[in-house]
């Protein structure tokens, strides 16, 4: 399917991935013009059933990750299914998969084999821990990696228990790392003419998120712990109460702190030796909070945040999801996508000449099977023969 105006126009992606990291990656590629063919197993992508809520035949979870793709279903356990996959790879640039390491090897579809037949193919594998090492080949899940990589140890209230971040941040970052790896490999291929194997692991991605906590450890700081909304290195940098909704202050230098105190009409605070430097403010964080919240009690949170931002003091009101979606700047930045009955979150990547394009909603199960296979050269009779053998299911198989 030609998408002539996309940054990745002319790139074809075979997407064998399911659930989150892989589909997130391929949705980004599809938004920027790649022809993404999502190939689901006979049972379908599990997230089709991760609801309510549902829209059509799939849960909202599936809809959030699978626009800008064409869909078909294929049983790769069947010899004819593997043959058909190889036929589809003839015209592909990228293969994305997140099978448990060793699965494709068991099916005779390892990268060593595929790279001989398709030397320009870029194969991206997303896995939990990679294929080797002490935990190589084991399954990985977002929450487990949050626990193992240290994220939970630094997330939560000071006296509370370790807390999972309330969104699948490791899966999402792993998907974005896969996009980066694929685009790096595509660029390198323009010089060498050769594809390569790209790997992103949830475990690695989880560890990569631990800034500034790991650098603090590397350079002799105390073991990081939970600080609630406080920053381990900066003050004031946390949530503060106002007369209405709370705000988040992120004051990174003395100039910003002086402007904050001036607006709050507490000029003496910036001159107080307890608060004169960032280090002093860190050491007197509780006293600083009391002083600032006393001055903020006269302000409505959203108005104070707006005034502070406009004088160069980083600050924002704490909004819930409904308020964030309704924010005028969300609309201005085209961060809500509407395609017929489909609604989704827009791309945060802005390209001036070749921006993202949202043309197709997430596919129904096996929606585009016939069109994809006709493009690959199969006749109607061949397609119906494979369908009759169960290689091409039309409905999810329980």
BELCORSUL-V905009 format. One record per residue. N is the residue number from 1. RES is the residue in one letter. SS is DSSP state (@ for helix, = for strand, . for the rest). Layout:
BEGIN
n->N res->RES ss->SS
n->N res->RES ss->SS
END
This chain:
BEGIN
n->1 res->X ss->.
n->2 res->X ss->.
n->3 res->X ss->.
n->4 res->X ss->.
n->5 res->X ss->.
n->6 res->X ss->.
n->7 res->X ss->.
n->8 res->X ss->.
n->9 res->X ss->.
n->10 res->X ss->.
n->11 res->X ss->.
n->12 res->X ss->=
n->13 res->X ss->=
n->14 res->X ss->=
n->15 res->X ss->=
n->16 res->X ss->.
n->17 res->X ss->.
n->18 res->X ss->.
n->19 res->X ss->.
n->20 res->X ss->.
n->21 res->X ss->@
n->22 res->X ss->@
n->23 res->X ss->@
n->24 res->X ss->@
n->25 res->X ss->@
n->26 res->X ss->@
n->27 res->X ss->@
n->28 res->X ss->@
n->29 res->X ss->@
n->30 res->X ss->@
n->31 res->X ss->@
n->32 res->X ss->.
n->33 res->X ss->.
n->34 res->X ss->.
n->35 res->X ss->=
n->36 res->X ss->=
n->37 res->X ss->=
n->38 res->X ss->=
n->39 res->X ss->=
n->40 res->X ss->=
n->41 res->X ss->.
n->42 res->X ss->.
n->43 res->X ss->.
n->44 res->X ss->.
n->45 res->X ss->.
n->46 res->X ss->@
n->47 res->X ss->@
n->48 res->X ss->@
n->49 res->X ss->@
n->50 res->X ss->.
n->51 res->X ss->.
n->52 res->X ss->.
n->53 res->X ss->.
n->54 res->X ss->=
n->55 res->X ss->=
n->56 res->X ss->.
n->57 res->X ss->.
n->58 res->X ss->=
n->59 res->X ss->=
n->60 res->X ss->@
n->61 res->X ss->@
n->62 res->X ss->@
n->63 res->X ss->@
n->64 res->X ss->.
n->65 res->X ss->.
n->66 res->X ss->.
n->67 res->X ss->.
n->68 res->X ss->.
n->69 res->X ss->.
n->70 res->X ss->=
n->71 res->X ss->=
n->72 res->X ss->=
n->73 res->X ss->=
n->74 res->X ss->.
n->75 res->X ss->.
n->76 res->X ss->.
n->77 res->X ss->.
n->78 res->X ss->.
n->79 res->X ss->@
n->80 res->X ss->@
n->81 res->X ss->@
n->82 res->X ss->@
n->83 res->X ss->@
n->84 res->X ss->@
n->85 res->X ss->@
n->86 res->X ss->@
n->87 res->X ss->@
n->88 res->X ss->@
n->89 res->X ss->@
n->90 res->X ss->.
n->91 res->X ss->.
n->92 res->X ss->.
n->93 res->X ss->.
n->94 res->X ss->=
n->95 res->X ss->=
n->96 res->X ss->=
n->97 res->X ss->=
n->98 res->X ss->.
n->99 res->X ss->.
n->100 res->X ss->.
n->101 res->X ss->.
n->102 res->X ss->.
n->103 res->X ss->@
n->104 res->X ss->@
n->105 res->X ss->@
n->106 res->X ss->@
n->107 res->X ss->.
n->108 res->X ss->.
n->109 res->X ss->.
n->110 res->X ss->.
n->111 res->X ss->@
n->112 res->X ss->@
n->113 res->X ss->@
n->114 res->X ss->@
n->115 res->X ss->@
n->116 res->X ss->@
n->117 res->X ss->@
n->118 res->X ss->.
n->119 res->X ss->.
n->120 res->X ss->.
n->121 res->X ss->.
n->122 res->X ss->=
n->123 res->X ss->=
n->124 res->X ss->=
n->125 res->X ss->=
n->126 res->X ss->=
n->127 res->X ss->=
n->128 res->X ss->.
n->129 res->X ss->.
n->130 res->X ss->.
n->131 res->X ss->.
n->132 res->X ss->.
n->133 res->X ss->.
n->134 res->X ss->.
n->135 res->X ss->.
n->136 res->X ss->.
n->137 res->X ss->.
n->138 res->X ss->.
n->139 res->X ss->.
n->140 res->X ss->.
n->141 res->X ss->.
n->142 res->X ss->@
n->143 res->X ss->@
n->144 res->X ss->@
n->145 res->X ss->@
n->146 res->X ss->@
n->147 res->X ss->@
n->148 res->X ss->@
n->149 res->X ss->.
n->150 res->X ss->.
n->151 res->X ss->.
n->152 res->X ss->@
n->153 res->X ss->@
n->154 res->X ss->@
n->155 res->X ss->.
n->156 res->X ss->.
n->157 res->X ss->.
n->158 res->X ss->.
n->159 res->X ss->.
n->160 res->X ss->.
n->161 res->X ss->.
n->162 res->X ss->.
n->163 res->X ss->.
n->164 res->X ss->.
n->165 res->X ss->.
n->166 res->X ss->.
n->167 res->X ss->.
n->168 res->X ss->.
n->169 res->X ss->@
n->170 res->X ss->@
n->171 res->X ss->@
n->172 res->X ss->@
n->173 res->X ss->@
n->174 res->X ss->@
n->175 res->X ss->@
n->176 res->X ss->@
n->177 res->X ss->@
n->178 res->X ss->@
n->179 res->X ss->@
n->180 res->X ss->@
n->181 res->X ss->@
n->182 res->X ss->@
n->183 res->X ss->@
n->184 res->X ss->@
n->185 res->X ss->@
n->186 res->X ss->@
n->187 res->X ss->@
n->188 res->X ss->@
n->189 res->X ss->@
n->190 res->X ss->@
n->191 res->X ss->@
n->192 res->X ss->@
n->193 res->X ss->.
n->194 res->X ss->.
n->195 res->X ss->.
n->196 res->X ss->.
n->197 res->X ss->=
n->198 res->X ss->=
n->199 res->X ss->=
n->200 res->X ss->=
n->201 res->X ss->=
n->202 res->X ss->@
n->203 res->X ss->@
n->204 res->X ss->@
n->205 res->X ss->@
n->206 res->X ss->@
n->207 res->X ss->@
n->208 res->X ss->@
n->209 res->X ss->.
n->210 res->X ss->.
n->211 res->X ss->.
n->212 res->X ss->.
n->213 res->X ss->@
n->214 res->X ss->@
n->215 res->X ss->@
n->216 res->X ss->@
n->217 res->X ss->@
n->218 res->X ss->@
n->219 res->X ss->.
n->220 res->X ss->.
n->221 res->X ss->.
n->222 res->X ss->.
n->223 res->X ss->.
n->224 res->X ss->.
n->225 res->X ss->.
n->226 res->X ss->.
n->227 res->X ss->.
n->228 res->X ss->.
n->229 res->X ss->.
n->230 res->X ss->.
n->231 res->X ss->.
n->232 res->X ss->.
n->233 res->X ss->.
n->234 res->X ss->.
n->235 res->X ss->.
n->236 res->X ss->.
n->237 res->X ss->=
n->238 res->X ss->=
n->239 res->X ss->=
n->240 res->X ss->=
n->241 res->X ss->.
n->242 res->X ss->.
n->243 res->X ss->.
n->244 res->X ss->.
n->245 res->X ss->.
n->246 res->X ss->.
n->247 res->X ss->=
n->248 res->X ss->=
n->249 res->X ss->=
n->250 res->X ss->=
n->251 res->X ss->.
n->252 res->X ss->.
n->253 res->X ss->.
n->254 res->X ss->@
n->255 res->X ss->@
n->256 res->X ss->@
n->257 res->X ss->@
n->258 res->X ss->@
n->259 res->X ss->@
n->260 res->X ss->@
n->261 res->X ss->@
n->262 res->X ss->@
n->263 res->X ss->@
n->264 res->X ss->.
n->265 res->X ss->.
n->266 res->X ss->.
n->267 res->X ss->@
n->268 res->X ss->@
n->269 res->X ss->@
n->270 res->X ss->@
n->271 res->X ss->@
n->272 res->X ss->.
n->273 res->X ss->@
n->274 res->X ss->@
n->275 res->X ss->@
n->276 res->X ss->.
n->277 res->X ss->.
n->278 res->X ss->@
n->279 res->X ss->@
n->280 res->X ss->@
n->281 res->X ss->@
n->282 res->X ss->@
n->283 res->X ss->@
n->284 res->X ss->.
n->285 res->X ss->@
n->286 res->X ss->@
n->287 res->X ss->@
n->288 res->X ss->@
n->289 res->X ss->@
n->290 res->X ss->@
n->291 res->X ss->@
n->292 res->X ss->@
n->293 res->X ss->@
n->294 res->X ss->@
n->295 res->X ss->@
n->296 res->X ss->@
n->297 res->X ss->.
n->298 res->X ss->.
n->299 res->X ss->.
n->300 res->X ss->.
n->301 res->X ss->@
n->302 res->X ss->@
n->303 res->X ss->@
n->304 res->X ss->@
n->305 res->X ss->@
n->306 res->X ss->@
n->307 res->X ss->@
n->308 res->X ss->@
n->309 res->X ss->@
n->310 res->X ss->@
n->311 res->X ss->.
n->312 res->X ss->.
n->313 res->X ss->.
n->314 res->X ss->.
n->315 res->X ss->=
n->316 res->X ss->=
n->317 res->X ss->=
n->318 res->X ss->.
n->319 res->X ss->.
n->320 res->X ss->.
n->321 res->X ss->@
n->322 res->X ss->@
n->323 res->X ss->@
n->324 res->X ss->@
n->325 res->X ss->@
n->326 res->X ss->@
n->327 res->X ss->.
n->328 res->X ss->@
n->329 res->X ss->@
n->330 res->X ss->@
n->331 res->X ss->@
n->332 res->X ss->@
n->333 res->X ss->.
n->334 res->X ss->.
n->335 res->X ss->.
n->336 res->X ss->=
n->337 res->X ss->=
n->338 res->X ss->=
n->339 res->X ss->=
n->340 res->X ss->.
n->341 res->X ss->.
n->342 res->X ss->=
n->343 res->X ss->=
n->344 res->X ss->=
n->345 res->X ss->=
n->346 res->X ss->.
n->347 res->X ss->.
n->348 res->X ss->.
n->349 res->X ss->.
n->350 res->X ss->.
n->351 res->X ss->.
n->352 res->X ss->.
n->353 res->X ss->.
n->354 res->X ss->.
n->355 res->X ss->.
n->356 res->X ss->.
n->357 res->X ss->.
n->358 res->X ss->.
n->359 res->X ss->.
n->360 res->X ss->.
n->361 res->X ss->.
n->362 res->X ss->.
n->363 res->X ss->.
n->364 res->X ss->.
n->365 res->X ss->.
n->366 res->X ss->.
n->367 res->X ss->.
n->368 res->X ss->.
n->369 res->X ss->@
n->370 res->X ss->@
n->371 res->X ss->@
n->372 res->X ss->@
n->373 res->X ss->@
n->374 res->X ss->@
n->375 res->X ss->@
n->376 res->X ss->.
n->377 res->X ss->.
n->378 res->X ss->.
n->379 res->X ss->.
n->380 res->X ss->@
n->381 res->X ss->@
n->382 res->X ss->@
n->383 res->X ss->@
n->384 res->X ss->@
n->385 res->X ss->@
n->386 res->X ss->@
n->387 res->X ss->@
n->388 res->X ss->@
n->389 res->X ss->.
n->390 res->X ss->.
n->391 res->X ss->.
n->392 res->X ss->.
n->393 res->X ss->.
n->394 res->X ss->.
n->395 res->X ss->.
n->396 res->X ss->.
n->397 res->X ss->.
n->398 res->X ss->.
END
